[in-house]
Amino acid sequence: MNSRLPQIFITGLLICLTALLPEAFAGEKPGEGDEARDKPVVIKPCKIFVLPYSGELKSEAATAVIEFLGKRSFKILDAEGLKEILEDDDYALSDLLDRSEGACEIAMKAGAVYVIAVEEVRHDDGKKVMAIRITLKDGATSGIVEAIAADGKDTKEEEKNCIRAVHEICYKLNMISDPAEALKLPPKGPDMTKISKLKKKRIEDSDFEPAGSGVDLVKNGGFEKLNKKGHPVGWEELDGLTQFIVDRPDGGGKCLMYDTDVDQKFVEAWRRRKKANPNAKPPTGDQIKRHPADKPGYNTIGGLEGVLNLCDPIPVEKGACYRFTVDVMSDETKAMLFIKGYGYLKGKNAEKRPRQMYLGQKHGDEHVKKEKAAMWNTYSHVFFPTWRTPDVEYIRIELYGYWKPGKVYFDNVRFEKVEPLSPELHPEKRGDEVSKSYKKKKEGEEKEEKEEEKEKEKEKEKEKEKEKEEDQVPPLDKTDDDKAPKKDEPEKGK
């Protein structure tokens, strides 16, 4: 491994496989009901600033939005709510388009507005509402307004109302040419064919093919190779209490199995025992403390911490695209799949910083969606590891299982380099941006490097001043010892 290993630091790349954010309701197919419109809406270039971080209104356009939404029984998020959304939306705004298939997206050909989209929003209290998101073109954090429809109404009706509101807001902000055009919306939604060129294509697995021979970069992704101690080669050591290599239930070789139905304190006690005596054998059968059948199991490892294992580091090439694939099976236990990107720290405090840290966003904390319980399901994800986080030099795959207490199985973990079938799928062509978290971290590192350089310059100046002072010190007067004749030297006058 590289001698710089102690300086390794995760760069903020965190990708959770499968279940994406809830997508907006797509309505009817594009083009249906477009008889009501004779010509497409003309989009005018304009400059607007909707709502800054502070939540203060600083433009007539923002005031117009407030007035309009008030009349339509919509509400504007307060400053705290807006701040929370901005902090959560840490990746580039293009992700919004990728996750909002079927939403109404109107981008400006010239001017400041980047996109207006309708999407479904899930709140912490479990409510589902439709929201209008207006974002500025000159930056993902420039300003966002969300108009939230009242909960409890028919979602299809709310979708139509939101789409109408988008067009009416466009007119209110002088973004469309004719108010009549804004009101001539088909009952089932806008004609997406009129703005299809402005809609970003969502990345699909079928849009990519293996690069070269399609070599699997995961060492022992099938968990068939074990070392002398019975641990899978290329993966972290198993604890023998919650992690096991077992035969697949369908007889297809070996696989990795997690048992999350073990008491948390019992697991901690076993870890202490194992640390004190590496040769200790893990408890088995009735020796293992589990949660009572009549209890939910909140005190288990699955309810409090979860079980995880990471593969050995896999180097990645700058600008390259990769596909991650894995087979998962479980009944009730949920699984999460992470791809963590690492880079090397710089600066004098690199050794003091934590070896790894990941920046999790809500859109990265989605569960693996089970297609069929008690059956193997295959999941895959295609991505460019170094595009939004350019400092990533290698990745590690994390397989994670947690709630509900039970068993979850993983097999056939694969990570391969792929190539897009069309150059339009490359992030540079799609307009994807470097993540805000990466930019902030990079700015912090650059600031630290500059401060370090300043300190070095100050030290050099101090050394120079010290040398000057030493050169300017007058010679010392001779002492009596200096005046005394040296040994074997005759005294004067003799």
BAZA-217335 format. One record per residue (C-alpha): residue number from 1; residue in one letter; x, y, z. Coordinates in steps of 0.1 Angstrom, whole numbers, plus 2048, in hexadecimal, padded with zeros to 3 digits. Example, Ala and Ser with C-alpha at 12.3 -4.5 7.8 and 13.67 -1.06 7.14 Angstrom:
REM BAZA-217335
  num  residu  east  north   up
    1       a   87B    7D3  84E
    2       s   889    7F5  847
//
This chain:
REM BAZA-217335
  num  residu  east  north   up
    1       m   800    800  800
    2       n   80C    824  7FB
    3       s   822    832  815
    4       r   80A    84F  818
    5       l   7EF    838  826
    6       p   7EC    84A  848
    7       q   7E3    86A  835
    8       i   7C6    85A  823
    9       f   7A6    86E  826
   10       i   784    868  816
   11       t   77C    884  7FE
   12       g   756    884  800
   13       l   74D    86B  7E6
   14       l   730    857  7F4
   15       i   71A    844  7DD
   16       c   6FE    82E  7E9
   17       l   6F1    815  7D0
   18       t   6CE    80F  7C3
   19       a   6AF    81F  7D3
   20       l   6B2    843  7C6
   21       l   69F    861  7D4
   22       p   679    85F  7CF
   23       e   673    86B  7AC
   24       a   659    884  7A3
   25       f   639    877  795
   26       a   63D    875  770
   27       g   619    87B  766
   28       e   60F    870  743
   29       k   627    868  727
   30       p   637    886  716
   31       g   622    894  6FA
   32       e   600    889  707
   33       g   5E7    8A6  708
   34       d   5FD    8BE  6F5
   35       e   5E0    8C7  6DE
   36       a   5D9    8E3  6F7
   37       r   5F9    8F4  6EE
   38       d   5FE    903  6CC
   39       k   622    90D  6D1
   40       p   63E    908  6EB
   41       v   642    921  707
   42       v   65D    93A  6FE
   43       i   677    93D  719
   44       k   686    960  71E
   45       p   6A9    967  72C
   46       c   6A8    979  74D
   47       k   6BB    97E  76D
   48       i   6AB    974  78E
   49       f   6B6    96D  7B2
   50       v   69B    95A  7C4
   51       l   6A6    953  7E8
   52       p   6C9    955  7F7
   53       y   6D6    941  814
   54       s   6CB    95B  82E
   55       g   6A7    957  824
   56       e   6A3    97D  81D
   57       l   691    989  7FE
   58       k   6A8    99E  7E9
   59       s   696    9A2  7C8
   60       e   674    9A9  7B8
   61       a   675    987  7A8
   62       a   677    976  7CA
   63       t   65A    98C  7D7
   64       a   646    982  7B8
   65       v   64B    95D  7C0
   66       i   640    963  7E4
   67       e   621    975  7DA
   68       f   618    95B  7C0
   69       l   61D    93E  7D6
   70       g   609    94E  7F2
   71       k   5EB    951  7DB
   72       r   5EE    92D  7D0
   73       s   5EE    91F  7F3
   74       f   613    916  7F1
   75       k   62D    91F  80A
   76       i   652    929  809
   77       l   66A    916  81F
   78       d   678    92B  83C
   79       a   69D    933  83E
   80       e   6A5    914  853
   81       g   692    8FD  83C
   82       l   6A4    90C  81E
   83       k   6C6    909  82F
   84       e   6C0    8E4  836
   85       i   6B7    8DD  812
   86       l   6D6    8EF  806
   87       e   6EC    8DC  81E
   88       d   6DD    8BB  815
   89       d   6E0    8C1  7F0
   90       d   706    8BE  7F1
   91       y   70B    8B0  7CE
   92       a   708    8C4  7AE
   93       l   6E5    8CF  7A3
   94       s   6E6    8B7  786
   95       d   6DE    89B  79E
   96       l   6BC    8AC  7A2
   97       l   6B5    8A6  77D
   98       d   6C2    882  77F
   99       r   6AB    87B  79C
  100       s   68C    88D  78F
  101       e   683    878  770
  102       g   662    885  762
  103       a   663    8A6  774
  104       c   65C    8C7  763
  105       e   67F    8D6  75B
  106       i   682    8F8  74A
  107       a   6A6    904  746
  108       m   6AF    927  739
  109       k   6C2    929  718
  110       a   6D0    949  724
  111       g   6CF    95B  745
  112       a   6D1    94F  769
  113       v   6B7    934  76E
  114       y   6C5    911  76C
  115       v   6A6    8FB  772
  116       i   683    8FB  77F
  117       a   678    8D8  78A
  118       v   65B    8C7  79B
  119       e   665    8AC  7B3
  120       e   657    898  7CF
  121       v   665    8A1  7F1
  122       r   665    88B  810
  123       h   665    89C  831
  124       d   672    88E  852
  125       d   64E    88A  85F
  126       g   647    872  842
  127       k   632    88A  82D
  128       k   635    88A  808
  129       v   631    8AB  7F6
  130       m   636    8B9  7D3
  131       a   64F    8D5  7D0
  132       i   65A    8EE  7B6
  133       r   680    8F4  7B6
  134       i   68F    912  7A5
  135       t   6B5    913  7A4
  136       l   6CD    92D  796
  137       k   6E5    924  77A
  138       d   704    935  789
  139       g   708    91D  7A5
  140       a   6F7    900  7B7
  141       t   6F4    915  7D7
  142       s   6EA    936  7C8
  143       g   6C6    933  7D2
  144       i   6A9    91C  7D4
  145       v   683    920  7D9
  146       e   66D    903  7E1
  147       a   647    906  7DE
  148       i   638    8EA  7F1
  149       a   615    8DE  7EA
  150       a   5FE    8D6  808
  151       d   601    8B2  813
  152       g   5E3    89B  812
  153       k   5D6    8A5  7F0
  154       d   5D5    88F  7D1
  155       t   5F9    88D  7C6
  156       k   5F1    88D  7A1
  157       e   5DC    8AC  7A5
  158       e   5F8    8BD  7B9
  159       e   611    8B3  79E
  160       k   5FC    8C5  784
  161       n   5F8    8E4  79B
  162       c   61E    8E5  7A0
  163       i   624    8E3  77B
  164       r   60C    8FF  775
  165       a   61C    913  791
  166       v   63E    90F  780
  167       h   632    91E  760
  168       e   61F    93A  771
  169       i   63E    942  786
  170       c   652    943  766
  171       y   63A    95D  758
  172       k   63A    970  779
  173       l   660    972  777
  174       n   65E    97D  752
  175       m   66C    95C  747
  176       i   651    952  72E
  177       s   642    967  712
  178       d   61C    964  717
  179       p   607    95D  736
  180       a   5EE    94B  720
  181       e   609    932  716
  182       a   610    92C  73B
  183       l   5EC    924  741
  184       k   5E8    90E  722
  185       l   5F6    8EF  734
  186       p   5E8    8CD  72C
  187       p   5D5    8BE  749
  188       k   5EE    8A2  74C
  189       g   60D    8B7  74D
  190       p   625    8CA  736
  191       d   630    8BE  714
  192       m   652    8B1  71B
  193       t   65B    8AE  6F6
  194       k   65D    8D4  6F4
  195       i   679    8D5  70E
  196       s   689    8B2  709
  197       k   6AA    8C1  6FD
  198       l   6AC    8D3  71F
  199       k   6A6    8B4  733
  200       k   6C5    8A1  73F
  201       k   6C7    87C  737
  202       r   6C8    867  756
  203       i   6E6    84F  757
  204       e   6DB    82B  752
  205       d   6F0    80C  756
  206       s   6E8    801  733
  207       d   6F9    821  726
  208       f   71B    813  72E
  209       e   731    7F6  723
  210       p   74F    7E5  732
  211       a   770    7F6  72A
  212       g   78A    7DE  71B
  213       s   786    7BB  729
  214       g   76F    7C6  745
  215       v   786    7BB  761
  216       d   776    7B9  784
  217       l   78B    7CF  79B
  218       v   77C    7C1  7BB
  219       k   793    7A6  7CA
  220       n   77E    788  7D3
  221       g   75C    797  7CD
  222       g   74C    775  7CE
  223       f   75A    76D  7F1
  224       e   768    74B  7E5
  225       k   78C    751  7F0
  226       l   793    74F  815
  227       n   7B4    752  828
  228       k   7C0    739  842
  229       k   7AB    74A  85D
  230       g   78B    747  848
  231       h   789    76C  840
  232       p   781    776  81C
  233       v   79F    782  808
  234       g   79D    7A6  7FD
  235       w   785    7B0  819
  236       e   786    7BA  83E
  237       e   788    79E  857
  238       l   767    790  863
  239       d   75D    792  888
  240       g   74E    76F  888
  241       l   730    77B  89B
  242       t   71D    791  883
  243       q   731    78A  862
  244       f   735    768  852
  245       i   73F    757  831
  246       v   723    73E  82A
  247       d   717    729  80D
  248       r   6FC    739  7F8
  249       p   6D9    72D  7FF
  250       d   6D5    725  7DA
  251       g   6F5    711  7D9
  252       g   708    72A  7C3
  253       g   728    72B  7D7
  254       k   731    740  7F5
  255       c   725    763  7FF
  256       l   729    77C  81B
  257       m   70D    77B  836
  258       y   705    795  851
  259       d   6F1    78C  870
  260       t   6E4    7AD  87F
  261       d   6CF    79B  89A
  262       v   6EA    79C  8B5
  263       d   6E9    7B1  8D5
  264       q   6FE    7D0  8D1
  265       k   70E    7CE  8F3
  266       f   716    7A9  8ED
  267       v   728    7B3  8CD
  268       e   73C    7CD  8DF
  269       a   746    7B4  8FA
  270       w   751    79C  8DF
  271       r   767    7B7  8CF
  272       r   778    7BE  8F0
  273       r   77E    799  8F5
  274       k   78C    795  8D2
  275       k   7A3    7B2  8D6
  276       a   7B1    7A4  8F6
  277       n   7B4    781  8E8
  278       p   7B7    780  8C2
  279       n   7B4    75A  8C3
  280       a   793    75A  8D5
  281       k   777    747  8C4
  282       p   756    759  8BF
  283       p   736    74E  8D1
  284       t   71E    738  8BD
  285       g   6FA    72C  8BF
  286       d   6E9    732  8E0
  287       q   708    744  8ED
  288       i   6FE    762  8D7
  289       k   6E7    77B  8E8
  290       r   6CB    786  8D1
  291       h   6AC    79C  8D6
  292       p   68D    78C  8E4
  293       a   673    781  8CB
  294       d   659    798  8DA
  295       k   670    7B7  8D8
  296       p   677    7CC  8B9
  297       g   69D    7C8  8BC
  298       y   6A8    7EC  8C0
  299       n   6C5    7E0  8D6
  300       t   6D4    7CA  8BB
  301       i   6F2    7D2  8A5
  302       g   6DA    7D7  888
  303       g   6C5    7F0  89C
  304       l   6E2    805  8A9
  305       e   701    802  894
  306       g   6FE    7EA  876
  307       v   717    7D2  868
  308       l   730    7DB  84C
  309       n   74E    7CF  83A
  310       l   765    7E1  820
  311       c   779    7D4  803
  312       d   79E    7DB  7FE
  313       p   7A6    7FD  7ED
  314       i   7A0    7FE  7C8
  315       p   7B3    819  7B4
  316       v   79E    82E  79C
  317       e   7A9    841  77D
  318       k   7A2    866  77A
  319       g   784    86D  764
  320       a   77C    848  760
  321       c   759    839  764
  322       y   751    81A  778
  323       r   734    802  77E
  324       f   72E    7F2  7A0
  325       t   719    7D3  7A2
  326       v   70E    7BD  7C0
  327       d   6F5    7A1  7C8
  328       v   6E1    7A5  7E8
  329       m   6C7    78F  7F9
  330       s   6B4    794  81A
  331       d   691    790  829
  332       e   68D    7AE  840
  333       t   6B0    7BB  846
  334       k   6B8    7DA  832
  335       a   6D9    7DE  81F
  336       m   6EC    7FD  814
  337       l   709    7FE  7FC
  338       f   723    819  7FC
  339       i   740    822  7E6
  340       k   759    837  7F9
  341       g   773    84C  7E8
  342       y   795    854  7F7
  343       g   7B1    86C  7F0
  344       y   7D1    878  801
  345       l   7D2    895  81A
  346       k   7EA    8B2  818
  347       g   7F7    8CA  831
  348       k   808    8C8  852
  349       n   7EA    8BA  865
  350       a   7E4    89E  84D
  351       e   7F1    884  866
  352       k   7DA    892  881
  353       r   7BA    890  86D
  354       p   7A3    871  86E
  355       r   7AC    857  854
  356       q   789    856  846
  357       m   76A    86A  847
  358       y   74C    869  82F
  359       l   734    885  828
  360       g   711    876  826
  361       q   6F4    886  815
  362       k   6D0    87C  819
  363       h   6CF    872  7F4
  364       g   6EB    859  7FD
  365       d   6D9    848  819
  366       e   6C1    833  806
  367       h   6B9    80F  80C
  368       v   6BF    7F3  7F4
  369       k   69D    7EE  7E5
  370       k   693    7C9  7E6
  371       e   683    7BE  7C6
  372       k   67A    79C  7D5
  373       a   67F    790  7F8
  374       a   694    771  7FF
  375       m   6A2    772  7DC
  376       w   6C2    77F  7CE
  377       n   6BF    7A2  7BE
  378       t   6DA    7B2  7A9
  379       y   6E2    7D8  7AC
  380       s   6F9    7ED  798
  381       h   704    811  796
  382       v   719    824  77D
  383       f   72D    843  787
  384       f   74C    858  782
  385       p   75F    857  7A3
  386       t   777    874  79C
  387       w   760    88D  78B
  388       r   750    89E  7A9
  389       t   76C    894  7C0
  390       p   78C    897  7AB
  391       d   7A3    88E  7C8
  392       v   796    86A  7CA
  393       e   7B2    852  7C3
  394       y   7A2    831  7CE
  395       i   781    824  7DB
  396       r   774    80A  7F4
  397       i   753    7F8  7F2
  398       e   73F    7F6  812
  399       l   724    7DB  817
  400       y   70D    7E5  833
  401       g   6F0    7D4  844
  402       y   6DA    7E0  861
  403       w   6B5    7E2  869
  404       k   6A0    7CC  86E
  405       p   6B3    7B2  882
  406       g   6BA    794  86C
  407       k   6D0    788  850
  408       v   6DC    798  830
  409       y   6F1    788  815
  410       f   70A    797  7FC
  411       d   71B    787  7DE
  412       n   72B    78E  7BC
  413       v   738    7B1  7C5
  414       r   747    7BF  7A5
  415       f   758    7E0  79C
  416       e   762    7E5  778
  417       k   76D    801  761
  418       v   753    80A  746
  419       e   74F    822  72A
  420       p   730    837  720
  421       l   720    82D  6FF
  422       s   71B    852  6F8
  423       p   733    86F  701
  424       e   714    883  70C
  425       l   713    86D  72B
  426       h   734    87B  738
  427       p   730    894  755
  428       e   742    8AF  741
  429       k   728    8AD  726
  430       r   70B    8AA  73F
  431       g   716    8C9  751
  432       d   71D    8B8  772
  433       e   731    8CC  78B
  434       v   74A    8C4  7A7
  435       s   738    8BF  7C8
  436       k   735    8DC  7E0
  437       s   743    8C8  7FC
  438       y   762    8C1  7E8
  439       k   766    8E5  7DF
  440       k   763    8EF  803
  441       k   77C    8D5  80E
  442       k   794    8DF  7F2
  443       e   791    904  7FC
  444       g   799    8FA  820
  445       e   7B7    8E6  815
  446       e   7C4    902  7FF
  447       k   7BF    91B  81C
  448       e   7D2    904  833
  449       e   7EF    901  81A
  450       k   7F1    926  817
  451       e   7F2    92B  83C
  452       e   80D    910  83F
  453       e   821    922  824
  454       k   81D    943  837
  455       e   82A    932  857
  456       k   848    925  845
  457       e   84F    948  837
  458       k   84D    956  85A
  459       e   865    93C  867
  460       k   87D    944  84B
  461       e   87B    969  853
  462       k   881    962  878
  463       e   8A0    94E  86F
  464       k   8AD    96A  859
  465       e   8A7    984  875
  466       k   8BA    96D  88D
  467       e   8D7    96A  876
  468       k   8D9    990  871
  469       e   8D9    995  897
  470       e   8F5    97C  89C
  471       d   90A    98E  881
  472       q   905    9B0  892
  473       v   911    9A4  8B5
  474       p   932    9B6  8BD
  475       p   951    9A1  8C7
  476       l   954    999  8EC
  477       d   96F    9AA  901
  478       k   98D    994  908
  479       t   98C    984  92A
  480       d   9AA    97E  941
  481       d   9AB    95B  935
  482       d   9AD    967  911
  483       k   9C9    97F  91A
  484       a   9DD    964  92C
  485       p   9F9    954  917
  486       k   9F1    934  907
  487       k   A03    914  911
  488       d   A26    911  901
  489       e   A24    936  8F7
  490       p   A3F    94D  906
  491       e   A34    96A  91A
  492       k   A3B    98C  90A
  493       g   A5B    99D  915
  494       k   A6D    97C  91C
//
